[in-house]
Amino acid sequence: MRILIVDDDAISLEILENALLKAGYEVSTASNGYDALQKVRDESLRLVISDWDMPRLSGLDLCR
C-alpha cells in the first residue's frame, strides 16, 4: 500500500515516514498542500496522512 504523508514540519515528516517504511509501507512525502495535490493526481495512493495547519494550502483544503 502506498501512503502519502504531508507535513510542513520536516522532523515530523521524517519520523512518520521512517515508522511507515519500517512497517512495510511504500511512502511518498510532500512538504506542502500544493505538492501533495499534484502527487494525489499523479500517483496511485491508498491513503493520505496530512497535517491540518500548513501555509498556502491547509490539510483541510487539500482534503476538499
Biopython code that builds the backbone (N, CA, C, O; Angstrom):
import numpy as np
from Bio.PDB.StructureBuilder import StructureBuilder

atoms = [
    (1, "MET", "N", (0.841, -1.176, 0.000)),
    (1, "MET", "CA", (0.000, 0.000, 0.000)),
    (1, "MET", "C", (0.885, 1.237, 0.000)),
    (1, "MET", "O", (1.850, 1.319, 0.759)),
    (2, "ARG", "N", (0.554, 2.195, -0.851)),
    (2, "ARG", "CA", (1.307, 3.445, -0.959)),
    (2, "ARG", "C", (0.585, 4.540, -0.179)),
    (2, "ARG", "O", (-0.607, 4.776, -0.376)),
    (3, "ILE", "N", (1.330, 5.206, 0.714)),
    (3, "ILE", "CA", (0.786, 6.240, 1.578)),
    (3, "ILE", "C", (1.506, 7.554, 1.310)),
    (3, "ILE", "O", (2.729, 7.590, 1.176)),
    (4, "LEU", "N", (0.733, 8.628, 1.235)),
    (4, "LEU", "CA", (1.293, 9.975, 1.102)),
    (4, "LEU", "C", (1.226, 10.659, 2.458)),
    (4, "LEU", "O", (0.170, 10.705, 3.089)),
    (5, "ILE", "N", (2.358, 11.188, 2.902)),
    (5, "ILE", "CA", (2.427, 11.966, 4.137)),
    (5, "ILE", "C", (2.680, 13.419, 3.748)),
    (5, "ILE", "O", (3.573, 13.713, 2.954)),
    (6, "VAL", "N", (1.878, 14.330, 4.321)),
    (6, "VAL", "CA", (2.009, 15.752, 4.021)),
    (6, "VAL", "C", (2.203, 16.510, 5.323)),
    (6, "VAL", "O", (1.349, 16.469, 6.208)),
    (7, "ASP", "N", (3.332, 17.204, 5.435)),
    (7, "ASP", "CA", (3.597, 17.993, 6.639)),
    (7, "ASP", "C", (4.664, 19.028, 6.327)),
    (7, "ASP", "O", (5.658, 18.726, 5.666)),
    (8, "ASP", "N", (4.458, 20.251, 6.804)),
    (8, "ASP", "CA", (5.447, 21.302, 6.584)),
    (8, "ASP", "C", (6.560, 21.260, 7.629)),
    (8, "ASP", "O", (7.535, 22.002, 7.516)),
    (9, "ASP", "N", (6.429, 20.407, 8.639)),
    (9, "ASP", "CA", (7.469, 20.226, 9.649)),
    (9, "ASP", "C", (8.338, 19.034, 9.237)),
    (9, "ASP", "O", (7.892, 17.887, 9.291)),
    (10, "ALA", "N", (9.564, 19.305, 8.832)),
    (10, "ALA", "CA", (10.450, 18.268, 8.286)),
    (10, "ALA", "C", (10.715, 17.144, 9.283)),
    (10, "ALA", "O", (10.817, 15.985, 8.882)),
    (11, "ILE", "N", (10.827, 17.455, 10.556)),
    (11, "ILE", "CA", (11.108, 16.424, 11.562)),
    (11, "ILE", "C", (9.916, 15.483, 11.703)),
    (11, "ILE", "O", (10.092, 14.264, 11.725)),
    (12, "SER", "N", (8.716, 16.029, 11.799)),
    (12, "SER", "CA", (7.509, 15.191, 11.898)),
    (12, "SER", "C", (7.363, 14.318, 10.660)),
    (12, "SER", "O", (7.012, 13.142, 10.755)),
    (13, "LEU", "N", (7.631, 14.895, 9.512)),
    (13, "LEU", "CA", (7.543, 14.162, 8.255)),
    (13, "LEU", "C", (8.516, 12.988, 8.244)),
    (13, "LEU", "O", (8.154, 11.881, 7.845)),
    (14, "GLU", "N", (9.729, 13.224, 8.673)),
    (14, "GLU", "CA", (10.752, 12.170, 8.682)),
    (14, "GLU", "C", (10.418, 11.066, 9.684)),
    (14, "GLU", "O", (10.596, 9.886, 9.382)),
    (15, "ILE", "N", (9.944, 11.430, 10.853)),
    (15, "ILE", "CA", (9.606, 10.429, 11.872)),
    (15, "ILE", "C", (8.495, 9.506, 11.380)),
    (15, "ILE", "O", (8.605, 8.285, 11.487)),
    (16, "LEU", "N", (7.436, 10.086, 10.845)),
    (16, "LEU", "CA", (6.326, 9.278, 10.356)),
    (16, "LEU", "C", (6.726, 8.447, 9.139)),
    (16, "LEU", "O", (6.330, 7.288, 9.014)),
    (17, "GLU", "N", (7.502, 9.037, 8.258)),
    (17, "GLU", "CA", (7.976, 8.294, 7.081)),
    (17, "GLU", "C", (8.792, 7.077, 7.500)),
    (17, "GLU", "O", (8.565, 5.980, 6.989)),
    (18, "ASN", "N", (9.728, 7.250, 8.413)),
    (18, "ASN", "CA", (10.560, 6.128, 8.872)),
    (18, "ASN", "C", (9.726, 5.043, 9.537)),
    (18, "ASN", "O", (9.973, 3.856, 9.320)),
    (19, "ALA", "N", (8.745, 5.428, 10.341)),
    (19, "ALA", "CA", (7.889, 4.447, 11.010)),
    (19, "ALA", "C", (7.087, 3.632, 9.995)),
    (19, "ALA", "O", (6.970, 2.413, 10.124)),
    (20, "LEU", "N", (6.538, 4.305, 8.992)),
    (20, "LEU", "CA", (5.750, 3.599, 7.986)),
    (20, "LEU", "C", (6.613, 2.712, 7.092)),
    (20, "LEU", "O", (6.198, 1.616, 6.714)),
    (21, "LEU", "N", (7.806, 3.183, 6.756)),
    (21, "LEU", "CA", (8.720, 2.352, 5.963)),
    (21, "LEU", "C", (9.106, 1.092, 6.728)),
    (21, "LEU", "O", (9.148, 0.005, 6.153)),
    (22, "LYS", "N", (9.387, 1.232, 8.008)),
    (22, "LYS", "CA", (9.731, 0.065, 8.836)),
    (22, "LYS", "C", (8.563, -0.906, 8.940)),
    (22, "LYS", "O", (8.766, -2.110, 9.097)),
    (23, "ALA", "N", (7.351, -0.391, 8.853)),
    (23, "ALA", "CA", (6.157, -1.237, 8.918)),
    (23, "ALA", "C", (5.851, -1.898, 7.575)),
    (23, "ALA", "O", (4.915, -2.690, 7.465)),
    (24, "GLY", "N", (6.648, -1.568, 6.551)),
    (24, "GLY", "CA", (6.499, -2.223, 5.260)),
    (24, "GLY", "C", (5.675, -1.489, 4.215)),
    (24, "GLY", "O", (5.357, -2.055, 3.169)),
    (25, "TYR", "N", (5.327, -0.247, 4.481)),
    (25, "TYR", "CA", (4.549, 0.533, 3.520)),
    (25, "TYR", "C", (5.447, 1.258, 2.534)),
    (25, "TYR", "O", (6.599, 1.574, 2.833)),
    (26, "GLU", "N", (4.896, 1.518, 1.348)),
    (26, "GLU", "CA", (5.547, 2.405, 0.391)),
    (26, "GLU", "C", (5.103, 3.813, 0.763)),
    (26, "GLU", "O", (3.921, 4.052, 1.007)),
    (27, "VAL", "N", (6.049, 4.742, 0.806)),
    (27, "VAL", "CA", (5.735, 6.082, 1.291)),
    (27, "VAL", "C", (6.168, 7.145, 0.289)),
    (27, "VAL", "O", (7.259, 7.089, -0.278)),
    (28, "SER", "N", (5.288, 8.104, 0.091)),
    (28, "SER", "CA", (5.589, 9.300, -0.680)),
    (28, "SER", "C", (5.372, 10.472, 0.267)),
    (28, "SER", "O", (4.507, 10.409, 1.141)),
    (29, "THR", "N", (6.152, 11.548, 0.102)),
    (29, "THR", "CA", (6.020, 12.687, 1.010)),
    (29, "THR", "C", (5.857, 13.986, 0.237)),
    (29, "THR", "O", (6.254, 14.108, -0.922)),
    (30, "ALA", "N", (5.257, 14.954, 0.927)),
    (30, "ALA", "CA", (5.135, 16.307, 0.394)),
    (30, "ALA", "C", (5.224, 17.264, 1.573)),
    (30, "ALA", "O", (4.737, 16.969, 2.664)),
    (31, "SER", "N", (5.851, 18.411, 1.342)),
    (31, "SER", "CA", (6.036, 19.373, 2.429)),
    (31, "SER", "C", (5.008, 20.505, 2.404)),
    (31, "SER", "O", (5.059, 21.416, 3.231)),
    (32, "ASN", "N", (4.084, 20.442, 1.459)),
    (32, "ASN", "CA", (3.006, 21.438, 1.430)),
    (32, "ASN", "C", (1.810, 20.866, 0.665)),
    (32, "ASN", "O", (1.919, 19.861, -0.037)),
    (33, "GLY", "N", (0.678, 21.531, 0.820)),
    (33, "GLY", "CA", (-0.552, 21.053, 0.210)),
    (33, "GLY", "C", (-0.545, 21.052, -1.305)),
    (33, "GLY", "O", (-1.135, 20.171, -1.931)),
    (34, "TYR", "N", (0.117, 22.029, -1.896)),
    (34, "TYR", "CA", (0.157, 22.100, -3.367)),
    (34, "TYR", "C", (0.942, 20.926, -3.967)),
    (34, "TYR", "O", (0.513, 20.326, -4.952)),
    (35, "ASP", "N", (2.084, 20.607, -3.370)),
    (35, "ASP", "CA", (2.846, 19.447, -3.840)),
    (35, "ASP", "C", (2.055, 18.156, -3.620)),
    (35, "ASP", "O", (2.072, 17.255, -4.457)),
    (36, "ALA", "N", (1.365, 18.083, -2.486)),
    (36, "ALA", "CA", (0.556, 16.902, -2.187)),
    (36, "ALA", "C", (-0.558, 16.728, -3.214)),
    (36, "ALA", "O", (-0.806, 15.616, -3.681)),
    (37, "LEU", "N", (-1.220, 17.809, -3.559)),
    (37, "LEU", "CA", (-2.299, 17.748, -4.535)),
    (37, "LEU", "C", (-1.796, 17.211, -5.876)),
    (37, "LEU", "O", (-2.481, 16.423, -6.528)),
    (38, "GLN", "N", (-0.620, 17.630, -6.278)),
    (38, "GLN", "CA", (-0.036, 17.122, -7.525)),
    (38, "GLN", "C", (0.250, 15.626, -7.423)),
    (38, "GLN", "O", (0.006, 14.881, -8.371)),
    (39, "LYS", "N", (0.767, 15.186, -6.276)),
    (39, "LYS", "CA", (1.058, 13.757, -6.105)),
    (39, "LYS", "C", (-0.221, 12.931, -6.080)),
    (39, "LYS", "O", (-0.246, 11.813, -6.596)),
    (40, "VAL", "N", (-1.283, 13.467, -5.485)),
    (40, "VAL", "CA", (-2.569, 12.765, -5.480)),
    (40, "VAL", "C", (-3.053, 12.563, -6.912)),
    (40, "VAL", "O", (-3.617, 11.519, -7.239)),
    (41, "ARG", "N", (-2.835, 13.551, -7.753)),
    (41, "ARG", "CA", (-3.255, 13.453, -9.156)),
    (41, "ARG", "C", (-2.373, 12.504, -9.966)),
    (41, "ARG", "O", (-2.859, 11.837, -10.879)),
    (42, "ASP", "N", (-1.079, 12.439, -9.636)),
    (42, "ASP", "CA", (-0.119, 11.705, -10.463)),
    (42, "ASP", "C", (0.188, 10.282, -9.989)),
    (42, "ASP", "O", (0.595, 9.440, -10.789)),
    (43, "GLU", "N", (-0.003, 10.010, -8.705)),
    (43, "GLU", "CA", (0.413, 8.725, -8.148)),
    (43, "GLU", "C", (-0.799, 7.898, -7.726)),
    (43, "GLU", "O", (-1.877, 8.430, -7.459)),
    (44, "SER", "N", (-0.595, 6.602, -7.675)),
    (44, "SER", "CA", (-1.623, 5.695, -7.181)),
    (44, "SER", "C", (-1.446, 5.568, -5.672)),
    (44, "SER", "O", (-0.565, 4.846, -5.204)),
    (45, "LEU", "N", (-2.277, 6.264, -4.919)),
    (45, "LEU", "CA", (-2.161, 6.310, -3.459)),
    (45, "LEU", "C", (-3.397, 5.680, -2.828)),
    (45, "LEU", "O", (-4.505, 5.811, -3.348)),
    (46, "ARG", "N", (-3.198, 4.998, -1.704)),
    (46, "ARG", "CA", (-4.314, 4.390, -0.992)),
    (46, "ARG", "C", (-4.730, 5.193, 0.239)),
    (46, "ARG", "O", (-5.855, 5.065, 0.723)),
    (47, "LEU", "N", (-3.805, 6.029, 0.746)),
    (47, "LEU", "CA", (-4.080, 6.765, 1.970)),
    (47, "LEU", "C", (-3.260, 8.051, 1.979)),
    (47, "LEU", "O", (-2.115, 8.071, 1.526)),
    (48, "VAL", "N", (-3.852, 9.121, 2.496)),
    (48, "VAL", "CA", (-3.138, 10.388, 2.679)),
    (48, "VAL", "C", (-3.212, 10.746, 4.157)),
    (48, "VAL", "O", (-4.295, 10.795, 4.740)),
    (49, "ILE", "N", (-2.056, 10.994, 4.755)),
    (49, "ILE", "CA", (-1.967, 11.479, 6.130)),
    (49, "ILE", "C", (-1.446, 12.904, 6.032)),
    (49, "ILE", "O", (-0.334, 13.137, 5.559)),
    (50, "SER", "N", (-2.258, 13.856, 6.482)),
    (50, "SER", "CA", (-1.895, 15.251, 6.279)),
    (50, "SER", "C", (-1.956, 16.059, 7.566)),
    (50, "SER", "O", (-2.851, 15.884, 8.393)),
    (51, "ASP", "N", (-0.982, 16.945, 7.712)),
    (51, "ASP", "CA", (-1.022, 17.974, 8.735)),
    (51, "ASP", "C", (-2.217, 18.866, 8.410)),
    (51, "ASP", "O", (-2.534, 19.076, 7.240)),
    (52, "TRP", "N", (-2.873, 19.383, 9.425)),
    (52, "TRP", "CA", (-4.052, 20.213, 9.203)),
    (52, "TRP", "C", (-3.680, 21.671, 8.966)),
    (52, "TRP", "O", (-4.291, 22.350, 8.141)),
    (53, "ASP", "N", (-2.678, 22.145, 9.693)),
    (53, "ASP", "CA", (-2.330, 23.565, 9.670)),
    (53, "ASP", "C", (-1.023, 23.783, 8.910)),
    (53, "ASP", "O", (0.067, 23.657, 9.468)),
    (54, "MET", "N", (-1.156, 24.112, 7.627)),
    (54, "MET", "CA", (0.009, 24.368, 6.779)),
    (54, "MET", "C", (-0.213, 25.676, 6.032)),
    (54, "MET", "O", (-1.355, 26.038, 5.750)),
    (55, "PRO", "N", (0.849, 26.380, 5.711)),
    (55, "PRO", "CA", (0.692, 27.618, 4.937)),
    (55, "PRO", "C", (0.283, 27.319, 3.491)),
    (55, "PRO", "O", (0.510, 26.223, 2.978)),
    (56, "ARG", "N", (-0.314, 28.302, 2.860)),
    (56, "ARG", "CA", (-0.719, 28.271, 1.451)),
    (56, "ARG", "C", (-1.918, 27.366, 1.182)),
    (56, "ARG", "O", (-2.946, 27.845, 0.704)),
    (57, "LEU", "N", (-1.814, 26.082, 1.472)),
    (57, "LEU", "CA", (-2.929, 25.156, 1.254)),
    (57, "LEU", "C", (-2.989, 24.228, 2.455)),
    (57, "LEU", "O", (-2.125, 23.368, 2.626)),
    (58, "SER", "N", (-4.009, 24.402, 3.286)),
    (58, "SER", "CA", (-4.125, 23.617, 4.519)),
    (58, "SER", "C", (-4.496, 22.170, 4.220)),
    (58, "SER", "O", (-4.897, 21.829, 3.108)),
    (59, "GLY", "N", (-4.353, 21.340, 5.229)),
    (59, "GLY", "CA", (-4.763, 19.954, 5.090)),
    (59, "GLY", "C", (-6.253, 19.845, 4.812)),
    (59, "GLY", "O", (-6.688, 18.981, 4.051)),
    (60, "LEU", "N", (-7.032, 20.720, 5.429)),
    (60, "LEU", "CA", (-8.486, 20.725, 5.185)),
    (60, "LEU", "C", (-8.785, 21.061, 3.740)),
    (60, "LEU", "O", (-9.606, 20.397, 3.107)),
    (61, "ASP", "N", (-8.128, 22.086, 3.207)),
    (61, "ASP", "CA", (-8.335, 22.442, 1.800)),
    (61, "ASP", "C", (-7.866, 21.333, 0.865)),
    (61, "ASP", "O", (-8.487, 21.090, -0.169)),
    (62, "LEU", "N", (-6.791, 20.670, 1.217)),
    (62, "LEU", "CA", (-6.292, 19.552, 0.422)),
    (62, "LEU", "C", (-7.351, 18.454, 0.358)),
    (62, "LEU", "O", (-7.606, 17.896, -0.709)),
    (63, "CYS", "N", (-7.960, 18.149, 1.486)),
    (63, "CYS", "CA", (-8.996, 17.106, 1.523)),
    (63, "CYS", "C", (-10.221, 17.486, 0.697)),
    (63, "CYS", "O", (-10.860, 16.626, 0.090)),
    (64, "ARG", "N", (-10.538, 18.755, 0.679)),
    (64, "ARG", "CA", (-11.701, 19.206, -0.109)),
    (64, "ARG", "C", (-11.428, 19.022, -1.576)),
    (64, "ARG", "O", (-12.279, 19.340, -2.407)),
]
sb = StructureBuilder()
sb.init_structure("model")
sb.init_model(0)
sb.init_chain("A")
sb.init_seg("    ")
for serial, (resi, resn, name, xyz) in enumerate(atoms, 1):
    if name == "N":
        sb.init_residue(resn, " ", resi, " ")
    sb.init_atom(name, np.array(xyz, "f"), 0.0, 1.0, " ", f" {name:<3s}", serial, name[0])
structure = sb.get_structure()
